[in-house]
Amino acid sequence: MTGTEFRAQHGDPATWTTADIEAQQNLAEIDALPTHTPDEPAEASAPATA
C-alpha cells in the first residue's frame, strides 16, 4: 500500500487517529525511497548527485 492509497481508503485526515497519521507518514517515507529490482544493484536506481 502506498501513502496515496492509504489516504484514499481512510478519508478525511482530520478524523484520523494518531496511529493512522503515523502509518500514513511511514508509508509516505517508504514511497520516497529509491526503487530497484533484486537483479540490479541499489546504486543503479539511486538519484544522481551533482
Order of alpha helices (4+ residues) and beta strands (2+ residues): alpha-alpha
